[in-house]
Amino acid sequence: MGKEVNEKLVFVPALTKIEEHHRLKYACTGCDKNDTKTPIKQAPPVPSILSKSYATPSLIAQLIAAKYQHGLPLYRQEVIFRQLGIELSRQTMSDWLIKIANVLHPVLYEYWHKILLQQDVIKADETPLKVIKDDNIKSYMWVYSSGADSLILTVTVRPISSYTTTSRRAQVSVQWTFYKTMINSITPATYK
């Protein structure tokens, strides 16, 4: 007679687990009896994107996506991890994000910067920032973006944003001169 199928959506909360890596140590046991020195041999540690850290790539990816894609501040992530039974301070997460940014910046920035410069239109905005630790310092954030302001992505229109912060406007002038030169090179002479 047939069957009827009903579908229901099930939500599985985040799963966290400890990943253990065992490295055996080896030494010549007979060499001690002969008064021969032998070094202890051990396999090298498992490569990590952040040295001397227990953060895995999946944890770092979660922190980046939650903070930068979903706008979830680190203090809220700290609460969420605590609810899962994990003590992970926002200072530790902040340190990891800074370190991973320094690791990935040379690779990702150059790649996306090259694509940004290939776009037909580049928008720039300067926004003054107040530094939290020092009331007397005024910094500037320059945002360069391209692409269409729509959710439809195409191969020719790529929404890219690039951020630069400086403590003085003069520091941006070198970068702005670069962009101005690039813009002048692609703009017809009648629009200069």
C-alpha positions in Angstrom: 0.0 0.0 0.0 3.0 2.3 0.3 4.4 4.5 3.1 4.3 8.1 4.3 7.5 9.8 5.1 7.7 12.7 7.6 10.8 14.7 8.0 11.8 16.5 11.2 14.8 18.7 11.7 17.1 17.7 14.5 19.6 20.1 16.1 22.8 18.6 17.4 24.7 21.1 19.7 28.4 21.7 19.3 30.5 18.7 20.0 33.9 19.2 21.7 36.4 16.5 22.4 40.1 16.2 23.4 42.4 14.9 20.7 45.4 13.0 22.0 48.6 12.5 20.1 51.0 9.9 21.6 54.7 10.0 20.8 56.8 7.1 22.0 60.3 7.5 23.2 63.1 5.0 22.3 66.5 4.5 23.8 69.1 1.7 23.6 68.7 -0.2 26.8 71.9 -2.3 26.2 74.0 0.8 25.7 73.7 1.9 29.4 75.3 -1.4 30.5 78.3 -0.7 28.2 78.6 3.0 29.3 77.8 4.2 25.8 75.7 7.3 25.6 72.8 7.2 23.2 70.3 10.0 22.6 66.7 9.4 23.3 64.8 9.1 20.0 61.2 10.4 19.7 58.9 11.2 16.8 58.5 14.9 16.1 55.4 16.6 17.4 52.3 16.8 15.2 52.5 20.0 13.1 50.3 22.7 14.5 49.2 26.0 12.8 49.9 27.7 16.2 53.0 26.4 17.9 52.8 25.6 21.6 49.0 25.8 21.5 46.2 23.2 22.1 44.0 25.0 19.5 43.1 22.8 16.6 42.3 24.1 13.1 38.6 23.4 13.7 38.6 25.4 16.9 40.3 28.4 15.2 37.9 28.2 12.3 35.0 28.3 14.8 36.4 31.3 16.6 37.0 33.2 13.3 33.5 32.4 11.9 31.7 33.3 15.1 33.6 36.6 15.6 34.0 37.9 12.1 31.1 36.3 10.1 28.5 36.2 12.8 29.7 39.2 14.9 29.9 37.3 18.2 32.3 39.0 20.5 34.9 37.0 22.4 33.3 37.6 25.8 30.1 35.9 24.6 32.1 33.0 23.1 33.8 32.7 26.5 30.4 32.2 28.1 29.3 29.7 25.4 32.5 27.6 26.0 32.0 27.8 29.7 28.4 26.4 29.3 30.0 23.5 27.4 32.3 22.9 30.3 35.4 24.4 28.7 37.4 27.2 30.4 38.7 29.2 27.5 39.4 32.9 28.3 38.8 35.7 25.9 42.4 36.7 26.3 43.5 33.3 25.0 41.1 33.4 22.1 42.3 36.9 21.3 45.9 35.8 21.4 45.1 32.9 19.0 43.3 35.2 16.6 46.2 37.6 16.5 48.7 34.8 16.0 46.6 33.2 13.2 46.1 36.6 11.5 49.9 37.0 11.5 50.3 33.5 10.1 47.7 33.8 7.4 48.1 37.5 6.5 50.9 37.1 4.0 49.1 34.4 2.2 45.5 35.5 2.2 46.1 39.3 2.1 48.2 39.1 -1.1 45.7 36.8 -2.8 42.6 38.9 -2.0 44.5 42.2 -2.5 45.3 41.1 -6.1 41.7 40.3 -6.8 40.6 43.6 -5.2 42.8 45.5 -7.6 41.3 43.7 -10.6 37.8 45.0 -9.8 36.1 47.7 -11.9 35.1 49.8 -8.9 36.9 50.1 -5.5 35.2 52.1 -2.7 37.3 53.6 0.1 36.2 55.0 3.4 38.2 56.6 6.3 36.8 56.4 9.8 38.4 57.9 12.9 38.7 55.5 15.8 39.2 56.2 19.5 41.8 53.9 21.0 40.3 52.3 24.2 43.5 52.3 26.3 44.6 55.9 25.5 42.1 58.7 25.2 44.7 61.0 23.5 45.4 58.7 20.5 43.1 58.9 17.5 43.5 56.2 15.0 42.1 55.8 11.5 40.6 52.8 9.8 40.6 52.7 6.1 38.1 50.3 4.5 38.5 49.4 0.8 35.7 47.3 -0.7 34.6 46.2 -4.1 31.8 44.2 -5.7 28.1 44.6 -6.0 25.9 45.4 -3.0 23.8 42.3 -3.5 23.6 38.8 -2.4 24.1 37.5 -6.0 27.7 36.6 -6.5 29.2 36.3 -9.9 32.7 35.6 -11.2 33.2 39.2 -12.3 31.8 40.9 -9.2 33.5 39.8 -6.0 32.6 41.5 -2.8 35.9 42.0 -1.0 36.7 44.2 2.0 40.2 45.2 3.1 40.9 47.0 6.3 43.9 49.1 7.3 44.4 50.9 10.6 46.9 53.5 11.4 47.6 56.0 14.2 48.3 58.8 11.8 46.7 59.9 8.5 50.2 60.4 7.0 50.8 56.6 7.3 47.9 56.0 4.9 49.1 58.4 2.3 51.6 55.9 0.9 48.9 53.3 0.5 46.5 55.9 -0.8 49.1 57.0 -3.4 49.3 53.4 -4.5 45.5 53.2 -5.0 45.4 56.6 -6.6 48.0 55.5 -9.1 46.1 52.3 -9.8 42.8 54.2 -10.2 44.4 56.8 -12.6 45.8 53.9 -14.7 42.4 52.4 -15.3 40.4 55.7 -15.5 40.0 57.3 -18.9 41.8 60.7 -19.2 38.5 62.6 -19.6 37.5 61.6 -16.0 40.8 62.6 -14.3 
